[in-house]
Amino acid sequence: MTTDGATALGAAQPEEAAFAQPVSCGEPILQVRDLVKHFPLTRGVLFKRQVGAVKAVDGVSFDLVKGETLGIVGESGCGKSTLAKVLMNLEPATAGSVKYKGEEISGLRGSALKAVRRNIQMVFQDPYTSLNPRMTVGDIIGEPYEIHPEVAPKGQRKTAVQDLLDVVGLNPEYINRYPHQFSGGQRQRIGIARGLALKPEVIICDEPVSALDVSVQAQVINLLEQLQGEFDLSYMFIAHDLSIVRHISDRVGVMYLGKMVELGSDAEIYDHATHPYTQALLSAVPVPDPTARERRDRIVLTGDVPSPANPPSGCRFRTRCWKAQDRCAVEEPLLARPAWLTGLAVHDSACHFAAEREIELSAAEREIELSAAEREIGPRAAEREVGPSTPEREIGPSTAERQENEGGETGTPQ
Amino acid sequence: MTTIVGMPLLDVRDLHVEFVTRDGVAKAVNGVNYRVSAGETLAVLGESGSGKSVTAQAIMGILDMPPARIPKGQILFKGEDMLTMGKDARRKIRGQKIAMIFQDALSSLNPVLSVGYQLGEMFRAHRGASHKDAKAKAVELMDRVRIPAAAQRVNDYPHQFSGGMRQRIMIAMALALEPDLIIADEPTTALDVTVQAQVMDLLAELQAEYHMGLILITHDLGVVADVADKIAVMYAGQIVETAPVHDLYAAPAHPYTRGLLDSIPRLDQKGQELFAIKGLPPNLLRIPPGCPFNPRCPRAQDICRRTDPPLTQVVADDGEPVLGRASACHFWKETLRDD
């Protein structure tokens, strides 16, 4: 399978969990530190004065390791797309640093920026509006070569484009067709081919499959995974579909109101989430299994996401959180490893009261979890994964009771 | 409620809808049959272009005709064919007996009128209520769909509400005249998952309270599993499979349904290639002969390219027909058994 490299990375993470973050295996290709993007809110026509700011991204830090896929999930308005734009330097960062292979890239201009952009490319969400309807497919995919002629000299461009079409599974003879002659899935393949044209090392995918039909989504996901193996790409995969993110990602970051609230390997986030928001988000995802209907234990969050122009003090999730205490309004929790947790629950989480949720797994689910762990990481790792989770589920009656009560409270909206 | 026992609330029979376009006639719906009873939730599952929304629009009578036309079929509401009844009779049903919730609440609400005015319009137009009474009713409705501080917000405009709240207003509007049947066309597709959960819970609760029939049109297999009683899967304007929800997820009887279920990423398949249905949905101007799914079907034989399989009753191994199960596949037995 083409994702062998990626799987190996993902599998290695539980082992690395003991060491300082971020994942220490492999060099970080992108280092993001305290990245901030505020959009000013102004009043007045002639003399504009700033009356506030929409804090779209407000202090986000993470590393992207070579060859891995980092999934970013969160609701609309949480800043995930703004984050992508700032990383691409399509929007200037307000503060913070982005390093590509150790070299600062935020704030670059002109030819230096052009050189860096060759290595970081983007695949956009909507394949209907992100392709120019008046350009042929050949022109669309070949346009990056106009800006970076060193990648493919003029004479070789046509063959380069045809090769790319072939790589993404389109007929190379379609080079003179226009975007409207293709279906949504095929257009997204064209978008991916354009992203690959300059042989980048990092591709930022902003909701690459959410505009596609269910039966076509899987085709595009498979293509992305296959290309990752073939060209040794690192992906930042932004999406709101949590099951697809889990499938493709080695690590997952959860964003809420411009902050990263939890960051860890896919197993850490999906099976051992410790931040209340992540838990609510995961529990809200409808499971395609009607037998799960009765025993599901959904946290229904009340209210809506607060405005990013005026986020709550302290922890931004506290207005919707069932665990919130006075401390949460005063002291902002930092993204760090909670010292009081064990096993896979130990990963970055920005909550004062980080703890796993107690959910009774059915026997069937437990079996799937076990067999999946064995297949992926080998029997030794499976032992490790299941081992520590047993004590975690036995935090004691007090915790269980408290969570039950809270479950009851949050179960009735408003 | 005057539903006669044994008679479904809505009975769609052999419905055909076509669109006359410059390039030819697009056959959007080709012989759809389904029934909904009071208190029941039917999920219509399908990809874009499968005809699920067009069927709903035909039921509501909101298709633009032309370009659309209905060459064949019946839509029986409590035994009366809505396609042949007069305009006035139809108007009495639409909105009062059958209401619809649309996908995009922002573009379905009028941006220059307050939500209270728009909610009250239902009572003014259909019940002849005064402005004052209509507004009081609007506040009551907003309360019922749990919009906080309804009395203060009744004069707010749609843009002042969040996406989830706007969808609640759409639900309130559909509920206003206490209809017998609600058609929800992708009601939560534009919403975030946490808000989607709130809205779906609310819809299910209100449905139980009023004992309404609900047709839920969606492409989301997760939402369907959560709320539906029975499912109709559509492909290229036809129903390819119908089944009670548990049966369908346990063992699909049509290769298309099987493909859809298999293409959901599963926990035990991480790192492996996802199953993908090859190819693309057909162009409705040129639906392939035989079974419309045959060019994409792993099971396709010569017979599939020649004859279009009718929707046939699924029979269990002991010879007993399975209640409510039917599949439009020549090889449904093999598909069902193939696990």
Interface residues (C-beta under 8 A of the other chain):
Chain A: M1 T3 A6 T7 G10 E75 S76 S183 G185 Q186 D213 V214 S215 V216 Q217 A218 Q219 I221 N222 E225 Q226 H240 L242 S243 I244 R246 H247 D266 A280 L281 A284 V285 P286 V287 P288 D289 P290 T291 A292 R293 R298 V300 L301 T302 D304 V305 I368 E369 S371 A372 R375 E376 P413 Q414
Chain B: E47 S48 R146 P148 S162 G163 G164 M165 D192 V193 T194 V195 Q196 A197 Q198 M200 D201 L202 H219 D220 L221 G222 V223 V224 A225 D226 A228 V245 H246 Y249 G259 L260 L261 S263 I264 P265 R266 L267 D268 Q269 K270 G271 Q272 E273 L274 F275 A276 I277 K278 L280 P281
